[in-house]
Amino acid sequence: MSENQRFQLGTIGALSLSVVSSVSIVICNKALISTLGFTFATTLTSWHLLVTFCSLHVALWMKLFEHKPFDARAVMGFGILNGISIGLLNLSLGFNSVGFYQMTKLAIIPCTVLLETLFFRKKFSRNIQLSLGILLVGVGIATVTDLQLNVLGAVLSLLAIVTTCVAQIMTNTIQKKFKVSSTQLLYQSCPYQAITLFIIGPFLDGLLTKLNVFAFNYTPQVLFFIVLSCLISVSVNFSTFLVIGKTSPVTYQVLGHLKTCLVLAFGYVLLHDPFSWRNILGILIAVIGMVLYSYCCTIESQQQKASEVSAQLPQVKESESDPLISVENSPGILSDGVQKGPVWNSNKDLQA
């Protein structure tokens, strides 16, 4: 199996793990929040990150991965920013209607595209932009119901969009810049995220629910679902960093909207949630957008690889025709050098 095939197999595995774990935790949390009345989402997220860090620490002790320290300030800033973005998303949901919150989530993709274009000079073809547009229209039809607007909610949504985009872009760039794996980055940033949310979580949850998380009645059933949610969150957090590292923030957001459609479908099938023809139409349009996005990424990736290979051929022919090189290098060494020349694809988004 070639290196490219192994990379594609790993990407498919990461995407599958992200979808399965995310849909599972949404169903679990829906039962915990809607059925059992545990509405403290931010505090619960801090517990998720704490359990994730403990799990990774055990994995490190078992030598399942190698600890690789790097820039402490970058890790601290990244972890705190991630924690703040989660808190702002929860505040956005609390101070806005559900429809406006869904629009906030939809706005993350165009904002990410804009930031990567402006600051990283990344180019998105018209086909990619068209497929993303179709996806956003579909998810919007399926999820957006009302758009009640207020100034405070709009400001919180704007801050949530910007911090989420920057945090996800940093997830990708830090892994490349410092050459760390998703596991290594998650292990080092988890404590800062957990501490940030553990400090602000009870305050935010109290502000949104008018209840005290520490005065809640923790029955055995509630504790069971909290533990189950925390265990599933280990897979969710790991797969998030893995997907963004192997693909791109935009692809991760596309995957997130696929999970939204799956949650709507599972909610209808398993929990008998209300479902209309508008939901069905929106999901179908969103799926078309996702298929087009995947197809365009695959085609452009193949074209880029073909152009890179053709660009290398003249260099190889020139080396073979140079008499000095042909004397100093045996044919076997020259062929080895050609075979080992890596075909580097800087746009991992096209390999998703």
N, C-alpha and C positions, 0 to 999 in steps of 0.2 A: 504494500500500500504506500503510495507516494505521500509526500508531506502535505501537498494540497488536499488530497483526499482525506487525510487524517484531520486537517483543519476543518474541512467542510462537515465531516462526521461529528467533530466536537461542537461545532456551531449548531448543528441540528439537535444534538443532545442537550445543549444549553437552552435553546429555544423551547424544546419539549418540557424540560424540567421547570422552566419558568412558568409556562402555561398551566401545567398540572398543579404545581404548588400554589400559584396565585389563585386559581379558581377554587382550590380546596380551602385556602385560608379565608376567602371571601364568604364561602358557604358556612364555615365554622364561626366566623365573626358575626355573620348575620343571625345565626341562632343565638349567639352570646348576647348581642346587643338588642335585637328585636324581640326575642322570645324571653330571655332571662333578665333583661333590663339593665345589663352592664354597659353603660353608655360612655365609659371613660376611654375614648379611643387613643388619645395622646399618651396617657399613662400606660395603657396596654402596649403601645409601640415601644416605649422605653423598656418594658419587661421583655419584649421580643428581642431587642438588641442586646440586652444583658445575657439572655439565654444563648443567643448566637455567639457572643464573645466567649462564654464559658465552654460551649461546644467546640469552638475553634481552639481554645486553650488545651482542651483534652486531646484534640487531634494533633496539636503541636507536640504535646507530651508523648504521644504515640508515634511521633516522627512521620506523620502523614504528609506534612509539608514543612518547608524550611522558613524560619523567621528571618526576614531581610529588612533590617532597620534602614530608613532613609530620612529625608528632610522632615524633622519633627514639626516645624512650623507649618509646612504644607499639609501634613496629616491632621494636625490640630484644626487648622482653618477649614479643611475639607470636611472633617467630622462635625464641627459646630455648624457649618453651613448646611449640611444635610439635615441635621436635627432641626434647625430653624425652618427649613423649607417644609418639613413634615408638619411642624406646628402651624405654619402659615396656611397650608392646605386645609388643615382641620378648622382653623379660624374662618377661612373662606367659605367652607361648607356651613359653618355655624351662623354667619352673618349674611349669607345669600340664600336665594332659593336654590332648589336642587337643579333646576334648569340652568341657572347662571353658573353654578359650580361645574356642571358638565361642560359649559362653554369655556370655562377656565382651563379645564383639562385638555380640551381640543386645541386651545391656543398655544399649548406647549410645543407642538410640532412646528408650526410656522415660526415661532420665536427661536427655536433651536436652529432651524435652517438659516434664519437671519443672522444669528450670532456666529455660526460656523462660517457663513459666507463673508461676514465683515472682518472677523478677527483671525480666521484660519485659512481664508482664501479657498475654501472648499466649494466646488462647483456641483450644482444639482441640475441635471438635464431637464428639458421640458417634459419628457416622458415621466420622469420621476416626480416632478412637480404636479403633473396632471393626475397621476395615480394617487398621490397624497391628497390632492383636492377631492377626488372621488371618495376616498376613505373618510375624510373629515365630514363631507356632506352626509354620507351614510350613517356614521356614528351620531351625527347631530340629529338626523331624522329619528333615529331609534331611541335616543336618550334625552334630548332637550325638550322639555314640556313648556315651562314658563320662564320668562326672563325679567323677573322683578329686580330692579336696579336701585341700589342705594350707594351713597358716596363712600362710606366706610367699607362696605363690602367690596366695592370696585377697587379701592386702594389695596385692600388685603389680597384680592385676587391678582392684581398686577404684581405685587411683591412676591406672591407665591409662584407665579409663572417665571419670573426672572430668576429667583433663587433655585427653583427646580431645574431650569435649563442649565444654569451655570454649574450646579452640583453634578448633573449628569455628564456634561461636557468634561468636567474635571475628572470624573471617574475614568473616562477613556484616556484623556491626555496624561494623567498621572501614571497609569499603568505603562504607557508607552515611554514616557520621559525617564522614569526611574527603573524601567524594566522589572516591574514587580507583577506577580500574578494577582488575579482577582481575590484569591484566598488571603494572600499576604496583605493586600490593601484593606480588605474587610476586617481582618484581625486587628490591624493597628488603628483603624478609624472607628471601630465599634464602641470602644469605651467613651470617646468624646461625644458620639451621637447619643449613647445611652444616658450619659450624665446630663447633657443638654436637655433631653426630653424628660428625664426624671425630675429635673429642677422646675421646668416650666409646665410639665404635664398636669399635675394636680391643680395648678392655678388656671390653666386654660380650660380643663374639663369642668372645674367649678364655675367658671365664667359662662360656659356654654350650656351646662346642664343644671346649674343651681344646686348641685349635690356634692357631697364630700366623698371622694373615692375611698378614704380610709374608714368611713362610717358605713360602707355598704355591707349588706348581709351576704357573706360569702358561704353559700350553701355548697354541699359536695358536688352538686351538678354544675354550679358556676365554676368551682375550682377545676373540675374535670375539663371543661371547655377552655378555660384560661391556659391550662397546661398543654392541651392539644394545640391551641392556637400558637403558643410559644414554640412548640416543637416543629410545627409546619413552617413557622417564620424563619427557622434556620435555613431551610431549603429556599425560601423566597428571597432572603437577603443574599445568599450565596449565588443564586442563579441570576439575580439582578446585576451584580458586579461582573459575573461571568459573561452575560449577554452583551453588556455595554462594552466590555473589554474586547470581545471577539468580533463585534459588529460595529455599532455606532449608537449614539444617543437617539438619532431619528428612528433607526430600526427598532430600538427598544420601545419607543413611544408607539410605533405601529403595532408591535406585539401587544402593548398594553391595551390598545383599542380592540384587538382580537379577543383578549381576555374579557373585556367589557361585554362584547357580543355573546361570548360563551356563558358568562355569568347570567345575562338576561335569559338565555335559552335554558340553562340549568334551573334557574329560578322558576321558570314556567313549568318545566317538567317535574322537578322534585318538590318544589315548595308551593306550586300552584299560584304563583304571582300573576297579577293581571297582565294580559298580553293582547296587543291589538295588531291590526294589519299594518299600522304605521311602524311598529317595532319590527315586524317581519320584513317590510320593505327596506327599512334602514339597515338592518343586518345584512340583507342580500346586497345592497349597494356597497356597504363597507367591505364585504367579502370580495366583491369584484375589484375594489380599490386595492385590497391586500394582494390579490392574485396578480394584478397588473404591476404593482410595486415589486413583487418578487421576480416576475418575468423580466421587467426592465433592468433590475439590478443584475440578474444573471446574464442577460444579453450584453450589457455594457461591460461587465466583468470579463466575459470572453473576448470582446473586442479589444479591451485594454491589454489583456494578456497577449493576444495575437500581434498587436502593434509593438509591444515590448520585445517579443521574440524576433519579429522582423527587423527591428532596430538593432538587435545584437548581431544578426547575420553578417552585415557588411564589415563589422569589426573583426569577426572571426576570419572572413575571407582575406582581409587585409593582413592579418597576422600570419596566415598561412603563406601568403605571397611574399612576405618579407624574408630575404635569404638569411639575414642574421638570426632571425627568430627560428627559422627552420633548422639552422645548424646547431643553435644552442639548446633547443628543446627537441626531444625525441617525439615521434608521433604519439606514443602512449601518453606522455605527460601533457601534450597539447589537448588530446581528446579528454583527458581527465579534467583539465582546466575548463573546457567548454561545458562538460556535464555538470560541474560543480557550480557554475555561475548561477546565482539565485535570481529568480524572476520575482522581484519585489513589487507587491501591489499595495500602494499607500492608502487606497480607498477601500477599507474593509467593509464599508457600508454596502458595497456592490457584491460582496460575497455572502451576504446574509441569505 
